[in-house]
Amino acid sequence: MSGRYARGLLHLAAGIDQAGSFDAGSYLELALLAERGGLDFVTLDDARGGLGPDALGVLCRVAPATRRLGLVPAVTATRTESGRARAAVATLDWVSRGRAGWRIDVSAEVWDGWEPPQGRPVRVADATEDHGRTVAARYADVALVRAATAERAAAVRGELRRLAAESGRGPDALRVLVSLLIDLGDGEYAAEPVHGGGGLRPTARGPLYRGGPVDLADLLAGWHADGAADGFHLVPVEPRRDLERLVNGTVALLQHRGLFRTFYPGSTLRDHLGLARPAHRYAVTGGTS
């Protein structure tokens, strides 16, 4: 990397997926833990093959029991189902009073939305692969990138910001979060040594960090300072154990170092991410009558 420079506070999100779990209470427990840590949002994927809960349905139940945490379900919809998907996400935004996002497949045609409490639910897209970056840079509010090195993450972030500018957007209207699997089962032990150090190893699901919360805090802080990411989307291998250690260990350390907030600055997901409320495309401009 070319050197470090001053940056704002980093953003943190977490996945709360639990393989085979249909217990809404367990998802609520994880969401409340994430909210206690001040995380920007949590994500929940739809079950594959019907072997799990409906992400939108679960987060609609979580919404009334949380106050500030952003809620981002995966939305799988064909072109013919896009209207129903938009309506469902708009409902989540109303129920949560402006805290909804939706994780959209970059190949789907469901980018537009209705006018809910925060103007439009936050759009989250995976920009890891080359084919998804142009679409994510043009339409997404948050781009997720799976990268095993800070250099790779910084290169993709730079490309996304350039593409956003070329599409007529301000680059700062896009938040780029590095998505990492985390295994904090080793407690306070040092990160597992891998090629070149750093505690990250490639897996079929993406880069995996295995070690303790202290070394994870160092890794996140270092990548952020180097301009590799605006923040991180962390997916626990063991949801309850790893999310608890993330909040009580890593997040607490980052807060102590002044790198992560200690309270929510507003009430909507856009507030947490520092994103402006989008103008309503049907709004009438001009003088009053």
Phi, psi and chi 1 to 4 in degrees:
 res  aa     phi    psi   chi1   chi2   chi3   chi4
   1 MET       -  153.4  -56.0  -64.9  -67.7      -
   2 SER   -80.3   -8.0   58.7      -      -      -
   3 GLY   136.2  160.7      -      -      -      -
   4 ARG   -95.5  156.0  -61.1 -164.3  171.5 -168.9
   5 TYR  -148.9  162.1   53.6   91.6      -      -
   6 ALA   -67.3  135.9      -      -      -      -
   7 ARG  -136.2  164.4  -65.1  178.5   57.5   77.2
   8 GLY   -74.7 -174.8      -      -      -      -
   9 LEU   -63.7  145.6  -61.6 -179.4      -      -
  10 LEU   -81.8  161.7   57.5   81.0      -      -
  11 HIS  -106.2  144.0  -63.2  -77.3      -      -
  12 LEU  -133.2  136.1  -68.3  176.2      -      -
  13 ALA  -138.0  164.9      -      -      -      -
  14 ALA  -144.0  148.7      -      -      -      -
  15 GLY   -87.1  141.5      -      -      -      -
  16 ILE  -120.7   27.1   58.2  169.6      -      -
  17 ASP   -66.3  141.6  -58.8  -84.7      -      -
  18 GLN  -134.6  113.2  -57.4  176.5   82.8      -
  19 ALA   -58.1  122.9      -      -      -      -
  20 GLY    73.1    7.4      -      -      -      -
  21 SER   -90.9  128.7  174.9      -      -      -
  22 PHE  -110.1    8.0  -69.8   85.9      -      -
  23 ASP   -86.5  106.2  178.2   14.6      -      -
  24 ALA   -61.1  -30.5      -      -      -      -
  25 GLY   -62.7  -34.1      -      -      -      -
  26 SER   -70.4  -34.1   64.9      -      -      -
  27 TYR   -70.4  -37.6  -67.9   99.0      -      -
  28 LEU   -63.8  -40.6  174.2   58.6      -      -
  29 GLU   -59.2  -43.9 -179.1 -179.0   -1.8      -
  30 LEU   -67.0  -40.0  -66.0  176.4      -      -
  31 ALA   -63.7  -42.4      -      -      -      -
  32 LEU   -64.7  -35.9  -70.7  171.4      -      -
  33 LEU   -65.1  -44.1  179.6   57.1      -      -
  34 ALA   -62.8  -38.8      -      -      -      -
  35 GLU   -67.4  -37.2 -174.4  169.0   67.8      -
  36 ARG   -60.8  -32.2  178.8  162.3   63.5   80.3
  37 GLY   -83.1   -3.3      -      -      -      -
  38 GLY    77.5   17.8      -      -      -      -
  39 LEU   -61.9  147.9  -88.2   59.9      -      -
  40 ASP   -62.0  -48.8  -66.8   74.5      -      -
  41 PHE  -160.6  165.4   61.5   88.3      -      -
  42 VAL  -118.4  151.3  -67.1      -      -      -
  43 THR  -113.5  153.0   61.3      -      -      -
  44 LEU  -144.5  123.8 -177.3   61.0      -      -
  45 ASP   -85.8  154.4  -71.2  -18.1      -      -
  46 ASP   -70.5  146.9 -102.1  -20.8      -      -
  47 ALA   -67.7  141.7      -      -      -      -
  48 ARG   -90.3  130.1  -63.7 -176.2 -179.7  -84.4
  49 GLY    69.0   20.8      -      -      -      -
  50 GLY    73.4   15.2      -      -      -      -
  51 LEU   -96.1   41.7  -59.9  177.7      -      -
  52 GLY   177.2 -178.0      -      -      -      -
  53 PRO   -77.5  161.4   30.9  -36.0      -      -
  54 ASP   -79.0  123.7  170.2   72.6      -      -
  55 ALA   -61.1  -45.4      -      -      -      -
  56 LEU   -62.1  -43.3  -91.9  166.7      -      -
  57 GLY   -62.0  -43.2      -      -      -      -
  58 VAL   -63.3  -46.8  168.7      -      -      -
  59 LEU   -72.0  -25.1  -66.1 -175.7      -      -
  60 CYS   -66.1  -30.1  -81.9      -      -      -
  61 ARG   -79.0  -31.6  -67.9 -170.2   62.2  179.6
  62 VAL   -72.4  -34.3  166.6      -      -      -
  63 ALA   -52.6  -50.4      -      -      -      -
  64 PRO   -66.5  -19.9  -18.7   32.9      -      -
  65 ALA   -93.1   -3.4      -      -      -      -
  66 THR  -116.7  164.0   53.0      -      -      -
  67 ARG  -120.2  -32.5  -61.9 -178.0   59.3 -167.4
  68 ARG  -130.1  -26.3  -68.3  -70.3 -175.0  -94.7
  69 LEU   -61.5  131.6 -177.9   70.0      -      -
  70 GLY   -71.1  144.8      -      -      -      -
  71 LEU  -124.7  115.8  -54.4  171.4      -      -
  72 VAL  -126.2   96.1 -178.4      -      -      -
  73 PRO   -83.7  154.8   31.8  -35.4      -      -
  74 ALA   -74.2  138.4      -      -      -      -
  75 VAL  -119.6  108.7  177.7      -      -      -
  76 THR  -102.1  113.6  -55.7      -      -      -
  77 ALA  -148.0  138.0      -      -      -      -
  78 THR   -80.4  173.4   65.2      -      -      -
  79 ARG   -59.5  -38.3 -176.2  174.4 -177.8  178.6
  80 THR   -72.6  -20.4   56.1      -      -      -
  81 GLU   -97.8    2.2  -63.1  170.1  -25.5      -
  82 SER   -62.8  -36.6   62.8      -      -      -
  83 GLY   -62.9  -41.5      -      -      -      -
  84 ARG   -65.9  -39.7 -176.0  179.4  -59.0  174.4
  85 ALA   -63.7  -43.9      -      -      -      -
  86 ARG   -61.5  -41.8  -72.4 -164.1  -59.2  -92.6
  87 ALA   -64.3  -39.5      -      -      -      -
  88 ALA   -66.5  -42.0      -      -      -      -
  89 VAL   -69.4  -37.4  175.2      -      -      -
  90 ALA   -61.1  -37.4      -      -      -      -
  91 THR   -62.8  -44.1  -63.0      -      -      -
  92 LEU   -60.7  -38.0  176.7   60.3      -      -
  93 ASP   -66.0  -39.1 -155.4   47.5      -      -
  94 TRP   -67.3  -44.9  -78.3  107.1      -      -
  95 VAL   -62.8  -37.2  170.5      -      -      -
  96 SER   -91.1   -0.7   65.1      -      -      -
  97 ARG    59.8   47.6  -63.1  179.0 -178.8  176.4
  98 GLY    93.9   25.1      -      -      -      -
  99 ARG  -113.6   13.8  -66.6 -176.8  -76.4  123.7
 100 ALA   -90.0  148.4      -      -      -      -
 101 GLY  -133.9  175.3      -      -      -      -
 102 TRP  -145.6  133.9   53.8  -14.3      -      -
 103 ARG   -92.8  112.1 -168.6  168.2  175.2  177.0
 104 ILE  -112.8  140.0  -50.1  172.8      -      -
 105 ASP   -67.0  130.5 -174.1  -24.0      -      -
 106 VAL   -65.4  -14.9  -67.7      -      -      -
 107 SER   -89.2   -8.2   63.8      -      -      -
 108 ALA   -84.2  153.8      -      -      -      -
 109 GLU  -105.3   59.5  -62.0 -175.9   25.4      -
 110 VAL  -128.8   34.4  -68.7      -      -      -
 111 TRP   -75.7  -29.8  -67.8   98.5      -      -
 112 ASP   -77.7  163.1 -162.0    7.4      -      -
 113 GLY  -153.2  171.0      -      -      -      -
 114 TRP   -83.2 -170.5  -63.9  -14.3      -      -
 115 GLU  -106.7   81.3 -179.3   76.9   -3.5      -
 116 PRO   -87.2 -169.5    8.7    1.3      -      -
 117 PRO   -56.3  -37.2  -29.1   35.9      -      -
 118 GLN   -97.6   19.5   59.2  178.8  -32.3      -
 119 GLY    92.1  -52.7      -      -      -      -
 120 ARG  -163.8  133.0 -178.3 -177.0   64.2 -133.3
 121 PRO   -55.0  145.8  -27.1   36.1      -      -
 122 VAL   -65.2  131.2  170.0      -      -      -
 123 ARG   -99.5  122.4  -60.7  178.3  -66.5 -161.3
 124 VAL  -115.9  130.8  179.1      -      -      -
 125 ALA  -138.8  147.5      -      -      -      -
 126 ASP   -81.2  121.6 -168.4  -37.5      -      -
 127 ALA  -115.7   25.1      -      -      -      -
 128 THR   -65.4  -46.2  -59.9      -      -      -
 129 GLU   -85.1  150.6  -56.6  -61.0  -28.4      -
 130 ASP   -54.7  -42.5  -67.9  -14.9      -      -
 131 HIS   -67.0  -18.8   66.4   82.4      -      -
 132 GLY   -93.5   -9.7      -      -      -      -
 133 ARG   -73.8  -39.4  -72.9 -178.0 -157.5  145.5
 134 THR   -62.6  -44.1  -59.8      -      -      -
 135 VAL   -66.3  -44.8  176.3      -      -      -
 136 ALA   -62.8  -42.0      -      -      -      -
 137 ALA   -65.3  -30.5      -      -      -      -
 138 ARG   -84.5  -35.6 -176.3  172.6 -177.5  178.5
 139 TYR  -117.4  -29.4  -64.7  108.6      -      -
 140 ALA   -78.0  153.4      -      -      -      -
 141 ASP   -92.6  -31.9  -60.3  -62.0      -      -
 142 VAL  -131.0  127.9  176.4      -      -      -
 143 ALA  -110.3  128.0      -      -      -      -
 144 LEU   -98.0  135.8  -57.2 -178.6      -      -
 145 VAL  -133.2  123.8  176.6      -      -      -
 146 ARG   -90.0  113.8  -63.1 -174.8  -58.0  -82.0
 147 ALA  -141.5  137.2      -      -      -      -
 148 ALA   -94.3   -9.2      -      -      -      -
 149 THR  -134.8  154.0   66.8      -      -      -
 150 ALA   -64.3  -35.5      -      -      -      -
 151 GLU   -62.8  -43.8  -69.6   76.1   12.1      -
 152 ARG   -65.4  -44.2  177.5   59.2  178.7  164.0
 153 ALA   -61.3  -43.0      -      -      -      -
 154 ALA   -63.9  -38.5      -      -      -      -
 155 ALA   -64.8  -43.1      -      -      -      -
 156 VAL   -68.6  -40.5  174.8      -      -      -
 157 ARG   -61.0  -43.1  178.2  174.9  179.6  -92.2
 158 GLY   -61.9  -40.1      -      -      -      -
 159 GLU   -65.3  -42.6 -179.7 -176.2   -1.4      -
 160 LEU   -63.6  -40.7  -75.5  164.1      -      -
 161 ARG   -66.9  -37.6  -72.3  173.6   62.0   83.6
 162 ARG   -65.7  -44.6  174.5 -179.5   60.1   79.3
 163 LEU   -64.4  -36.8  -69.7  169.9      -      -
 164 ALA   -62.8  -43.0      -      -      -      -
 165 ALA   -64.6  -40.1      -      -      -      -
 166 GLU   -66.7  -25.3  -69.7  175.3   -3.5      -
 167 SER   -87.3    2.2   69.8      -      -      -
 168 GLY    94.8    4.8      -      -      -      -
 169 ARG   -96.1  156.7  -57.8  180.0   67.8 -166.3
 170 GLY   -77.1  131.7      -      -      -      -
 171 PRO   -55.8  -30.4  -24.5   34.4      -      -
 172 ASP   -75.3   -1.4  -68.8  -28.1      -      -
 173 ALA   -83.3   -1.9      -      -      -      -
 174 LEU  -120.3  129.4  177.1   66.8      -      -
 175 ARG  -102.6  128.0  -59.5  -73.6  175.5  -94.7
 176 VAL  -107.4  115.0 -179.2      -      -      -
 177 LEU  -112.1  130.9  -53.7 -172.0      -      -
 178 VAL   -80.7  129.0  172.6      -      -      -
 179 SER   -98.9  121.8 -170.4      -      -      -
 180 LEU  -130.3  139.7  -57.2  173.7      -      -
 181 LEU   -76.8  142.1  -66.0  164.5      -      -
 182 ILE  -129.4  135.0   57.9  168.3      -      -
 183 ASP  -125.2  101.4  179.4   -8.5      -      -
 184 LEU  -100.9   26.6  -59.2 -180.0      -      -
 185 GLY   -67.8  -17.4      -      -      -      -
 186 ASP   -84.0    5.8  -70.2  -26.6      -      -
 187 GLY    60.7 -122.0      -      -      -      -
 188 GLU   -91.0    4.9  -67.2  -59.1  -34.0      -
 189 TYR   -69.2  158.0  -69.5  101.8      -      -
 190 ALA   -64.8  158.4      -      -      -      -
 191 ALA   -59.1  143.8      -      -      -      -
 192 GLU   -61.1  125.7  179.2  179.8  -80.9      -
 193 PRO   -68.5  134.2   24.8  -32.9      -      -
 194 VAL  -134.8 -172.0  -66.8      -      -      -
 195 HIS   -57.2  115.6  -55.8  -65.3      -      -
 196 GLY    79.7    3.5      -      -      -      -
 197 GLY    77.2 -170.7      -      -      -      -
 198 GLY    93.1   -8.3      -      -      -      -
 199 GLY    76.0    9.1      -      -      -      -
 200 LEU  -110.3  135.9  -71.4  177.6      -      -
 201 ARG  -134.0  146.0   60.8  166.0   49.2 -170.8
 202 PRO   -73.0  141.6   25.5  -32.6      -      -
 203 THR  -137.6  172.6   73.4      -      -      -
 204 ALA   -63.6  -24.6      -      -      -      -
 205 ARG   -95.1   -2.7  -65.6  174.9   56.6 -162.4
 206 GLY   123.7  178.7      -      -      -      -
 207 PRO   -60.2  137.4  -19.7   31.3      -      -
 208 LEU  -119.1  126.3  167.2   67.4      -      -
 209 TYR   -96.5  130.5  167.9   88.6      -      -
 210 ARG  -130.8  117.7  178.6  172.3  -71.5  147.8
 211 GLY   167.7 -149.9      -      -      -      -
 212 GLY  -104.9  166.9      -      -      -      -
 213 PRO   -67.0  -26.1   19.0  -29.2      -      -
 214 VAL   -69.0  -50.1  174.8      -      -      -
 215 ASP   -64.2  -33.1  -82.6    1.7      -      -
 216 LEU   -64.7  -41.5  179.1   58.4      -      -
 217 ALA   -60.2  -41.2      -      -      -      -
 218 ASP   -63.5  -41.7  -69.5  -20.0      -      -
 219 LEU   -64.1  -48.0 -176.1  148.0      -      -
 220 LEU   -63.2  -43.3  -57.2 -174.3      -      -
 221 ALA   -64.0  -41.3      -      -      -      -
 222 GLY   -65.9  -45.0      -      -      -      -
 223 TRP   -63.7  -41.6  -77.4   33.8      -      -
 224 HIS   -64.5  -43.8 -178.6 -108.5      -      -
 225 ALA   -63.8  -31.0      -      -      -      -
 226 ASP   -81.0   -0.3  -77.5  -21.3      -      -
 227 GLY    78.6   19.2      -      -      -      -
 228 ALA   -77.8  -22.0      -      -      -      -
 229 ALA  -162.0  154.8      -      -      -      -
 230 ASP   -83.0  -14.5  -61.4  -52.7      -      -
 231 GLY   173.4 -163.4      -      -      -      -
 232 PHE  -142.4  143.3  -61.5   86.9      -      -
 233 HIS  -111.0  110.4  172.0 -116.9      -      -
 234 LEU  -107.7  126.6  -55.8  171.2      -      -
 235 VAL  -112.5  106.1 -178.1      -      -      -
 236 PRO   -67.0  138.7  -18.7   32.4      -      -
 237 VAL   -71.8  -44.0  171.2      -      -      -
 238 GLU  -113.9   98.4  -68.0  -70.9  -19.7      -
 239 PRO   -51.3  -53.8  -27.7   36.0      -      -
 240 ARG   -66.7  -48.7 -174.5 -174.4  -58.4 -116.7
 241 ARG   -63.4  -50.5  177.5 -160.4   69.2 -169.2
 242 ASP   -72.1  -35.7  -67.2  -24.7      -      -
 243 LEU   -68.5  -37.9 -172.0   57.2      -      -
 244 GLU   -63.5  -42.9 -176.7  174.2   10.4      -
 245 ARG   -71.2  -31.4  -69.5  179.7  178.7  178.2
 246 LEU   -63.4  -49.4  173.1   68.4      -      -
 247 VAL   -69.3  -48.3  168.2      -      -      -
 248 ASN   -76.6  -24.4  -66.4  -25.3      -      -
 249 GLY  -106.8  -72.5      -      -      -      -
 250 THR   -61.4  -50.8  -56.6      -      -      -
 251 VAL   -63.1  -42.8  170.1      -      -      -
 252 ALA   -60.0  -39.6      -      -      -      -
 253 LEU   -66.3  -43.8  -76.0  167.9      -      -
 254 LEU   -63.9  -37.3  -67.0  171.3      -      -
 255 GLN   -65.3  -42.4  -69.7  171.8  -31.0      -
 256 HIS   -61.4  -33.4 -179.4   70.3      -      -
 257 ARG   -84.8    0.3  -62.7  174.9 -170.8  178.5
 258 GLY    75.2   22.5      -      -      -      -
 259 LEU  -102.1  -12.1  -61.1  175.5      -      -
 260 PHE  -140.7  143.4 -172.1   64.7      -      -
 261 ARG   -66.2  156.8   61.5  166.4  173.5  -97.7
 262 THR  -104.2   -4.4   56.2      -      -      -
 263 PHE  -154.1  159.6   61.7   91.1      -      -
 264 TYR   -77.1  132.2  -74.2  103.4      -      -
 265 PRO   -77.3  -14.6   30.1  -35.6      -      -
 266 GLY  -157.5 -160.7      -      -      -      -
 267 SER  -112.9  -14.6   60.1      -      -      -
 268 THR  -108.9  163.2   71.8      -      -      -
 269 LEU   -63.2  -36.2  179.4   51.8      -      -
 270 ARG   -63.3  -35.9  -71.4 -174.2  176.0  -83.7
 271 ASP   -60.3  -46.5  -69.6  -24.5      -      -
 272 HIS   -60.6  -39.2  -51.5  -17.6      -      -
 273 LEU   -86.9   -5.9  -66.5  166.9      -      -
 274 GLY    70.0   32.8      -      -      -      -
 275 LEU  -103.6  138.0  -63.4  170.7      -      -
 276 ALA   -70.2  150.7      -      -      -      -
 277 ARG   -70.6  125.5  179.0 -173.0  174.7   96.7
 278 PRO   -69.6  145.9   26.2  -34.0      -      -
 279 ALA   -68.8  140.7      -      -      -      -
 280 HIS   -68.1  124.8 -172.3   -2.4      -      -
 281 ARG   -66.8  -17.0   63.9  173.4  178.2  161.0
 282 TYR  -101.8    7.2  -61.6  119.2      -      -
 283 ALA   -65.7  143.4      -      -      -      -
 284 VAL   -93.9  126.4  176.5      -      -      -
 285 THR  -103.4  161.7   58.3      -      -      -
 286 GLY   119.7 -169.8      -      -      -      -
 287 GLY   -75.3  167.9      -      -      -      -
 288 THR   -91.8  158.2   59.3      -      -      -
 289 SER   -84.7      -   57.4      -      -      -
